[in-house]
Amino acid sequence: MEPIENPRARALRIRFGVCLVVASWLPIAQVTIWLTAPSSGQAERIRAVIWGIQVVVGLIGVAVAGSQTIQVAKSVGWRRSPGAVWRLIRSPNAPADPAL
């Protein structure tokens, strides 16, 4: 088993990944189109480009948060991993096992 890394760094990566996933769901394309008022052809291109970027950002967020979550799950078990990840996000200095 690999050594446990700094819990603060792991929590930061999980938080960053979750923020990227949330940011990928923001209606940035609609706001941009509303603010710039382009023609219909330009609006479709703007929407496609922004949605493409948002999909990539969301996938990066899933990869960052997911890799750290998998490491937590391997160390505490799959059944206990949701609670351990939640505790890690809330307070990184708390022990991963509530019994400790």
C-alpha positions as CSV (number, residue, x, y, z in Angstrom):
1,M,0.0,0.0,0.0
2,E,1.3,3.5,-0.8
3,P,2.0,5.9,2.0
4,I,-0.8,8.4,2.9
5,E,-0.1,11.8,1.5
6,N,-0.9,15.1,3.1
7,P,-4.6,15.2,3.8
8,R,-4.8,18.9,3.1
9,A,-3.4,18.4,-0.4
10,R,-5.8,15.6,-1.0
11,A,-8.8,17.7,0.2
12,L,-7.6,20.7,-1.9
13,R,-7.5,18.5,-5.0
14,I,-11.0,17.1,-4.3
15,R,-12.4,20.6,-3.7
16,F,-10.8,21.8,-6.9
17,G,-12.2,19.0,-8.9
18,V,-15.7,19.5,-7.5
19,C,-15.4,23.3,-8.3
20,L,-14.4,22.5,-11.9
21,V,-17.4,20.1,-12.3
22,V,-19.8,22.8,-10.9
23,A,-18.2,25.5,-13.2
24,S,-18.8,23.2,-16.2
25,W,-22.6,23.4,-15.5
26,L,-22.8,27.2,-15.3
27,P,-24.8,28.8,-18.2
28,I,-21.8,30.7,-19.6
29,A,-22.8,30.3,-23.2
30,Q,-26.2,31.8,-22.7
31,V,-24.9,34.7,-20.7
32,T,-22.2,35.4,-23.4
33,I,-24.8,35.2,-26.2
34,W,-27.1,37.5,-24.2
35,L,-24.3,40.1,-23.6
36,T,-22.9,40.1,-27.1
37,A,-26.2,39.8,-29.1
38,P,-24.5,38.0,-32.1
39,S,-26.3,36.9,-35.2
40,S,-27.9,33.4,-35.1
41,G,-25.0,31.7,-37.0
42,Q,-22.4,33.3,-34.6
43,A,-24.5,32.4,-31.6
44,E,-24.5,28.8,-32.6
45,R,-20.7,28.8,-33.0
46,I,-20.2,30.6,-29.7
47,R,-22.5,28.1,-27.9
48,A,-20.6,25.1,-29.5
49,V,-17.2,26.4,-28.5
50,I,-18.2,27.3,-25.0
51,W,-20.0,24.0,-24.5
52,G,-16.9,22.1,-25.8
53,I,-14.7,24.0,-23.3
54,Q,-17.1,23.3,-20.5
55,V,-17.2,19.6,-21.3
56,V,-13.4,19.4,-21.1
57,V,-13.4,21.4,-17.9
58,G,-16.0,19.0,-16.3
59,L,-14.0,16.0,-17.4
60,I,-10.8,17.4,-15.9
61,G,-12.7,18.0,-12.7
62,V,-14.0,14.5,-12.6
63,A,-10.5,13.2,-13.2
64,V,-8.9,15.3,-10.5
65,A,-11.6,14.6,-7.8
66,G,-12.1,11.0,-8.9
67,S,-8.4,10.0,-8.7
68,Q,-8.2,11.4,-5.1
69,T,-11.5,9.8,-4.1
70,I,-10.3,6.4,-5.5
71,Q,-7.2,6.7,-3.3
72,V,-9.4,7.4,-0.3
73,A,-11.6,4.4,-1.1
74,K,-8.7,2.1,-1.4
75,S,-7.4,3.2,2.0
76,V,-10.7,3.0,3.9
77,G,-12.9,0.7,1.8
78,W,-15.6,1.4,-0.8
79,R,-18.4,1.4,1.8
80,R,-16.8,3.9,4.1
81,S,-15.4,6.2,1.4
82,P,-18.3,8.6,1.0
83,G,-18.1,9.5,4.7
84,A,-14.3,9.7,4.6
85,V,-14.3,11.9,1.6
86,W,-17.0,14.2,3.1
87,R,-14.9,14.5,6.4
88,L,-11.8,15.1,4.3
89,I,-13.5,17.9,2.4
90,R,-14.9,19.5,5.5
91,S,-11.9,19.3,7.8
92,P,-8.7,17.8,6.3
93,N,-7.0,17.4,9.7
94,A,-9.7,15.1,11.1
95,P,-8.8,11.4,11.1
96,A,-10.2,9.3,8.2
97,D,-11.7,6.8,10.6
98,P,-14.3,8.2,13.0
99,A,-13.4,5.7,15.6
100,L,-9.9,7.2,15.9
